[in-house]
Amino acid sequence: MFSKSRRLIAIGAAAAIALSMAACSGTSAKSDPNSIVWSTWGTPEELTRFNEFNTEFMKRHPDITVKLQPVASYADYHSKLLAQLTSNTAPDVFYVGDDKIGQFVASKRLMPLTDLMESPASQTKPDDFFPGLFGAAKTDTDIFAAPNDSNPDVLWYDKVALANAGVTEDPATLAAAGEWTTAKYLEMNDKLKAAGLTGSMFWNYWATHYSWISSQGGTAFDEAGKFVANTDKTSVAAVEELGKNFNDGTFVVADTLPSGAGADSVFVTHKAGFFSQGRYTIGTVESAGVQDDYDIVAWPTPDGTPAPTGVAASYLAINADTKAKDAAFTFWTEFLSAEGQTFRLGGGGNAVPSIKGADDVVLKDGYPAHAQTFLDMRDIGFAGPATEASVPGLSTDVSDKMLAFYQGKGDAQSTLDDVEKLITSKTSK
């Protein structure tokens, strides 16, 4: 449930919860222990599937009433949730975006979940989830939310565009042989550019910067959460390479493309070789009737060995002040369970399960041909850095600095130094 529209809004939106949530106090106005309200954002199609889940849930639990409280816009979602928490009218269960989850955890308004997850009533044990996906939802002391599903940023590639550029090797075939190297990838991009095509398109957000650094052997954040890319020579060199390709037009920042000629349009008309996106891209190429021309591959690495890269996610949390704790957890654990994710993501779902036991929803349709790549990248991938997610607007501020660099304003070292100063000034790291 991590649609492209949600991500685009998240990238450009100002932090909606800059006011301190820690100051909120009191309890929810609801008092019925068998009635729960839950909230999320989503497209009409997604919300329809959620209501279908509610119906099935209430058939299994006739003693529990569930009501969905949707918010149409991701840009408005967290500010509305903040207002509800302040007025003690917040839902019992709710989604939180990966760029906001650290702030909500710090607010002390989310119910600690570890003991509940390990209880006999749980269908979602902590170890059932892929550990890299928890991100800022998990602290040293407890789990406060869990990923409802995920979307690894794979590299979609256009076989027609590659052929038109004179590329004869297939990226996924190279990857299967352990030969999908950075050198091969950049060589293909050079050929695409020489043919008058765009090499690769990326969205300007955390997963682009940090996936490239990680895939090239660098380190963006150390184990303590401190930003260290500016002092790591491999990271600086990787970012310098990334910037060079943006500067000369081989790579394109998808956010900056003009209205009417956006990244989706460029991609489905065979004008770009690679596009970094999630599973939701299936709908884009299918709606254009060109799905047979596309496949996916992981990010290249210097030696061809797969490396961890970014996985977009959103999280499901429980209101610490809910008066329906047992009912809320029953809904929470069934929604996130392998069965629940299979129900929600099957039949054209636009995301990848975050829990073990539901992978067939990604593989059963056999599309794209190398759909297993989604799962492989999820298994070793990482969620948005907790350090950035802990401060309102910080991730957006970092992306603004990176965008300026991609546009030729500054070099890699000075940009990373600026990012380090920014992060240090806004966090305790």
ZAMARGU-4260 file (C-alpha; in steps of 0.2 Angstrom, whole numbers, plus 5000, padded with zeros to 4 digits):
<rodrens>
0) 5000/5000/5000 | 5014/5012/4995 | 5007/5020/4979 | 5018/5031/4968 | 5006/5046/4972
5) 5009/5043/4990 | 5028/5044/4988 | 5027/5059/4976 | 5017/5069/4989 | 5028/5063/5003
10) 5044/5069/4994 | 5037/5087/4991 | 5026/5089/5006 | 5031/5100/5021 | 5031/5090/5037
15) 5014/5090/5043 | 5018/5085/5061 | 5031/5098/5066 | 5021/5102/5082 | 5026/5091/5096
20) 5015/5076/5098 | 5023/5072/5115 | 5013/5086/5123 | 4997/5077/5118 | 4988/5069/5133
25) 4972/5061/5138 | 4963/5046/5131 | 4952/5042/5116 | 4934/5047/5117 | 4928/5030/5111
30) 4924/5017/5125 | 4916/5002/5116 | 4929/4988/5119 | 4922/4979/5104 | 4921/4993/5091
35) 4937/4999/5082 | 4940/5013/5070 | 4955/5012/5059 | 4962/5025/5047 | 4973/5026/5031
40) 4976/5035/5015 | 4974/5026/4998 | 4967/5026/4980 | 4948/5021/4978 | 4954/5004/4972
45) 4965/5001/4988 | 4951/5008/4999 | 4939/4996/4991 | 4950/4981/4995 | 4952/4987/5013
50) 4933/4988/5015 | 4932/4970/5008 | 4945/4965/5022 | 4934/4973/5035 | 4919/4963/5029
55) 4928/4947/5030 | 4936/4951/5047 | 4919/4955/5054 | 4912/4938/5047 | 4926/4929/5057
60) 4923/4940/5072 | 4904/4944/5073 | 4907/4952/5091 | 4919/4965/5084 | 4913/4980/5073
65) 4926/4988/5062 | 4925/5005/5053 | 4937/5012/5040 | 4941/5031/5042 | 4950/5035/5025
70) 4959/5051/5021 | 4960/5055/5003 | 4977/5064/5003 | 4993/5058/5010 | 4998/5077/5012
75) 4983/5079/5024 | 4984/5062/5033 | 4996/5065/5046 | 4991/5082/5051 | 4973/5076/5053
80) 4979/5061/5064 | 4989/5074/5074 | 4974/5084/5077 | 4964/5068/5082 | 4977/5063/5094
85) 4977/5080/5102 | 4958/5080/5104 | 4957/5062/5110 | 4947/5057/5095 | 4961/5047/5086
90) 4957/5030/5078 | 4961/5014/5087 | 4973/5008/5073 | 4981/5018/5060 | 4994/5019/5046
95) 5009/5030/5047 | 5021/5034/5033 | 5039/5029/5033 | 5045/5047/5033 | 5034/5050/5049
100) 5035/5034/5059 | 5050/5040/5069 | 5041/5055/5075 | 5026/5046/5080 | 5036/5033/5090
105) 5045/5047/5099 | 5028/5055/5103 | 5024/5040/5115 | 5007/5039/5107 | 5009/5022/5100
110) 5006/5006/5109 | 5021/4995/5113 | 5018/4979/5103 | 5032/4966/5107 | 5023/4957/5121
115) 5007/4956/5111 | 5016/4950/5095 | 5024/4936/5105 | 5008/4931/5114 | 4997/4916/5109
120) 4984/4928/5101 | 4997/4934/5088 | 4997/4929/5070 | 5012/4941/5068 | 5028/4936/5078
125) 5042/4948/5077 | 5053/4936/5068 | 5039/4933/5054 | 5044/4950/5047 | 5059/4954/5037
130) 5070/4963/5049 | 5076/4977/5038 | 5059/4983/5036 | 5055/4989/5053 | 5066/5005/5052
135) 5061/5018/5065 | 5046/5008/5070 | 5057/4997/5081 | 5068/5004/5095 | 5081/4996/5107
140) 5067/4993/5119 | 5051/4989/5109 | 5041/4987/5093 | 5029/5001/5090 | 5022/4997/5073
145) 5025/4985/5059 | 5026/4986/5040 | 5010/4982/5032 | 5018/4978/5016 | 5033/4985/5006
150) 5040/4990/4989 | 5058/4988/4985 | 5064/5000/4972 | 5070/4988/4958 | 5077/4994/4942
155) 5063/4992/4929 | 5071/4991/4912 | 5064/4993/4894 | 5070/4979/4882 | 5064/4989/4867
160) 5074/5005/4872 | 5090/4995/4876 | 5089/4986/4859 | 5086/5003/4850 | 5102/5009/4859
165) 5112/4994/4853 | 5112/4985/4870 | 5113/4966/4866 | 5114/4959/4884 | 5100/4957/4896
170) 5102/4964/4913 | 5092/4951/4922 | 5102/4937/4913 | 5118/4946/4919 | 5112/4947/4937
175) 5108/4928/4937 | 5126/4925/4931 | 5133/4936/4945 | 5139/4948/4931 | 5127/4963/4934
180) 5141/4975/4938 | 5141/4994/4939 | 5152/4995/4924 | 5139/4985/4914 | 5125/4996/4920
185) 5134/5012/4916 | 5140/5006/4899 | 5122/5003/4895 | 5117/5020/4901 | 5130/5028/4890
190) 5123/5019/4875 | 5106/5024/4879 | 5112/5042/4880 | 5121/5041/4863 | 5105/5035/4855
195) 5096/5051/4861 | 5087/5041/4875 | 5087/5044/4894 | 5098/5031/4903 | 5089/5030/4920
200) 5076/5039/4930 | 5076/5041/4948 | 5064/5049/4961 | 5073/5061/4973 | 5071/5054/4990
205) 5080/5044/5003 | 5080/5027/4994 | 5089/5034/4978 | 5103/5042/4988 | 5106/5028/5000
210) 5103/5014/4988 | 5116/5020/4977 | 5129/5022/4991 | 5125/5005/4998 | 5125/4996/4981
215) 5142/5004/4977 | 5149/4998/4994 | 5148/5013/5004 | 5140/5017/5021 | 5127/5032/5023
220) 5123/5029/5042 | 5134/5019/5055 | 5126/5007/5067 | 5123/5021/5079 | 5113/5030/5066
225) 5126/5044/5063 | 5127/5050/5045 | 5145/5045/5040 | 5144/5046/5021 | 5154/5062/5020
230) 5169/5053/5029 | 5168/5037/5019 | 5179/5038/5003 | 5169/5024/4995 | 5152/5034/4998
235) 5159/5050/4992 | 5166/5042/4976 | 5149/5034/4973 | 5139/5050/4975 | 5151/5059/4964
240) 5148/5046/4950 | 5129/5048/4953 | 5130/5067/4952 | 5140/5066/4936 | 5127/5055/4927
245) 5113/5067/4933 | 5123/5082/4928 | 5126/5076/4910 | 5108/5070/4907 | 5112/5052/4907
250) 5101/5050/4923 | 5086/5061/4926 | 5077/5066/4942 | 5059/5060/4938 | 5052/5073/4950
255) 5058/5087/4939 | 5050/5081/4922 | 5037/5093/4915 | 5018/5090/4917 | 5012/5080/4902
260) 5029/5072/4899 | 5031/5064/4916 | 5042/5049/4920 | 5028/5036/4917 | 5025/5043/4899
265) 5043/5043/4895 | 5045/5025/4901 | 5030/5017/4892 | 5035/5026/4876 | 5052/5018/4876
270) 5062/5034/4879 | 5071/5028/4894 | 5081/5012/4898 | 5079/5011/4917 | 5067/5017/4930
275) 5069/5014/4948 | 5051/5010/4955 | 5041/4997/4965 | 5029/4984/4960 | 5015/4996/4957
280) 5024/4999/4940 | 5015/4984/4934 | 4999/4994/4933 | 5008/5007/4923 | 5015/4996/4909
285) 4999/4985/4909 | 4988/5000/4906 | 4999/5006/4892 | 4998/4988/4884 | 5017/4986/4884
290) 5020/4975/4898 | 5029/4962/4888 | 5043/4975/4884 | 5048/4976/4902 | 5057/4967/4916
295) 5066/4970/4932 | 5084/4969/4940 | 5092/4973/4956 | 5104/4988/4957 | 5121/4985/4950
300) 5136/4983/4961 | 5155/4984/4958 | 5157/4965/4958 | 5140/4959/4953 | 5136/4953/4971
305) 5118/4959/4976 | 5119/4973/4990 | 5105/4980/5002 | 5095/4994/4994 | 5080/5004/4999
310) 5063/4997/5002 | 5048/5009/5004 | 5036/5005/5017 | 5021/5011/5028 | 5017/5005/5045
315) 5002/5000/5055 | 5001/5006/5073 | 4989/5005/5088 | 4984/5020/5098 | 4991/5019/5115
320) 4975/5026/5122 | 4963/5014/5113 | 4948/5008/5124 | 4947/4992/5113 | 4965/4985/5115
325) 4960/4967/5113 | 4949/4970/5097 | 4962/4982/5090 | 4976/4970/5092 | 4965/4956/5084
330) 4962/4967/5069 | 4980/4973/5068 | 4988/4955/5069 | 4976/4948/5056 | 4978/4963/5044
335) 4997/4961/5044 | 4997/4942/5044 | 5002/4931/5029 | 4984/4928/5026 | 4979/4946/5028
340) 4993/4952/5016 | 4989/4938/5004 | 4971/4944/5004 | 4975/4963/5002 | 4989/4961/4989
345) 4982/4947/4978 | 4973/4950/4962 | 4984/4964/4955 | 4990/4971/4972 | 5003/4985/4970
350) 5015/4980/4984 | 5026/4966/4991 | 5022/4957/5007 | 5032/4962/5022 | 5029/4945/5031
355) 5035/4927/5028 | 5022/4916/5020 | 5014/4927/5008 | 5026/4928/4993 | 5015/4918/4981
360) 5005/4934/4978 | 5021/4941/4969 | 5025/4926/4960 | 5009/4917/4954 | 5006/4928/4939
365) 5023/4926/4932 | 5025/4944/4929 | 5037/4952/4927 | 5048/4937/4922 | 5060/4940/4936
370) 5047/4944/4949 | 5058/4935/4962 | 5069/4950/4962 | 5056/4960/4972 | 5057/4947/4985
375) 5076/4945/4985 | 5078/4964/4986 | 5066/4965/5001 | 5074/4951/5010 | 5091/4960/5011
380) 5084/4978/5010 | 5082/4992/5022 | 5069/5004/5026 | 5070/5023/5028 | 5084/5028/5040
385) 5077/5030/5058 | 5088/5046/5060 | 5080/5055/5046 | 5062/5048/5050 | 5064/5055/5068
390) 5063/5074/5064 | 5049/5082/5055 | 5054/5087/5037 | 5072/5081/5039 | 5071/5068/5025
395) 5064/5082/5013 | 5077/5094/5018 | 5091/5081/5014 | 5083/5077/4997 | 5082/5096/4993
400) 5101/5097/4996 | 5104/5081/4985 | 5093/5089/4971 | 5103/5104/4971 | 5119/5093/4969
405) 5110/5083/4955 | 5107/5099/4946 | 5126/5104/4946 | 5126/5115/4962 | 5141/5109/4972
410) 5152/5093/4972 | 5149/5077/4981 | 5160/5081/4996 | 5153/5098/5000 | 5135/5091/4997
415) 5138/5077/5009 | 5146/5088/5022 | 5131/5099/5021 | 5120/5084/5023 | 5130/5079/5039
420) 5129/5096/5046 | 5110/5097/5043 | 5107/5080/5051 | 5118/5083/5066 | 5110/5100/5069
425) 5092/5092/5070 | 5096/5076/5079 | 5107/5070/5093 | 5117/5060/5081
</rodrens>
